[in-house]
Amino acid sequence: MSKQRVIVGLSGGVDSSVAALLLCEQGFDVHGLFMDNWEDDEEETYCTAAQDFQDARQVAEELGIPLHKVNFAAEYRERVFRYFLDEYAAGRTPNPDVLCNSEIKFKAFLDYARRLGAARIATGHYARLQENNGQVRLLKARDTAKDQSYFLHAVDRDALAQSLFPLGDLHKSEVRERALRAGFANHAKRDSTGICFIGERKFREFLGKYLPARPGEMRTPDGEIIGQHQGLMYYTLGQRQGLGLGGRKHGTQAPWYVIGKDLAHNVLLVAQGEHPALLSHELLAHTPHWINHAPPAGAQVMAKTRYRQTDQACTVSMLEDGQFGLRFAQPQRAVTPGQYVVLYQGEECLGGGIIHATDATAAVRLAV
């Protein structure tokens, strides 16, 4: 009886390497696939893809598995990067990692893996899948500090049903230990952070290559001009660093924060201290994606409005136009349009949507 073929997305990092190791130990016919998702003129200076590929090749050789290489740069620019630029141009703060998973790693990669004869694909994500009566559920990882279900909430249910997450029951320390015992040279390799295609570049330097910056006024909520911003796209709600207002006193020595954007007038709104405009009791989200089914109106669930946030209690409301609303038990700080809100019921990730507006951001716009 032939072994079931599983193709692992080998990135060159320790997580995907151990995922491949575990699948080999479980008796699958394992192949590795290295994805090139980004190309630009400065790639050799800022991108680690060449070294990552060498790391992936070393692991494949250690395991004795074939390693394929595919270029998804065109798909990435069309499906992920264009959206990233459009959102920043509109004054919002997108999260391209969520779209990269739904459009590239669990769509383009899955399609390619099928052509290579794969029954399933696997990645080094920290999450768990549970199948019950033909239904797949996305669950948080055992290692709650590394759980990545937030980034996977928009992956289609059918794609999840054809996926494996071998690290779901492991802690990061165990993963590094397994890599060390296996002789992988990347056992202590630093985890990648930030947006993959920006790499080590400064964010403003990178974004300025693609979008023209429009400097404008910084104003307080009562309309006082207190400085100049470099372009609304460079700032996000709740931001404290990089405002250039550190030495300015305004009746208090409290730090300055971004509290809103007036796109129509190209004005960045700032205030000192924990201004009420930083706190939201409610939000509206659009483009919902539910892994199995939408929670009913009035459901009590938990939600994250950003990746590192602890789960927050809230109540769901459903709107006729496809949007949904959440009302939080406690006000939430710096809920940012363009980011994803992801809903949970216990350990299960239900899905989520893109934050469109909050009561706080609406109040700021009215004040201006």
Protein Blocks (a to p, Z undefined) as FASTA:
>chain_A
ZZdddddddehiaklmmmmmmmmmnopacddddddfbdcfklmmmpcklmmmmmmmmmmm
mnopacddddfklmmmmmmmmmmmmmmmnopacdfklmmmmmmmmmmmmmmmmmnopabd
cdfbdcddddeehiacddddfblmlocklmmmmpcfklmmmcccfklmpcfklmmmmmmm
nopaklmgccdedjfklmmacfklmmmmmpccdddddddfkopafbdcfbjklpcehiag
hnlpmmpcehiabdcddfbdcfknopacddehjdfklpcfbdcdehiacfkbccdehiac
dddfbfklccddddddddfkopacdddfbdcehiaehiacdddehjbcfbdcddfbdfkl
mmmmmmZZ
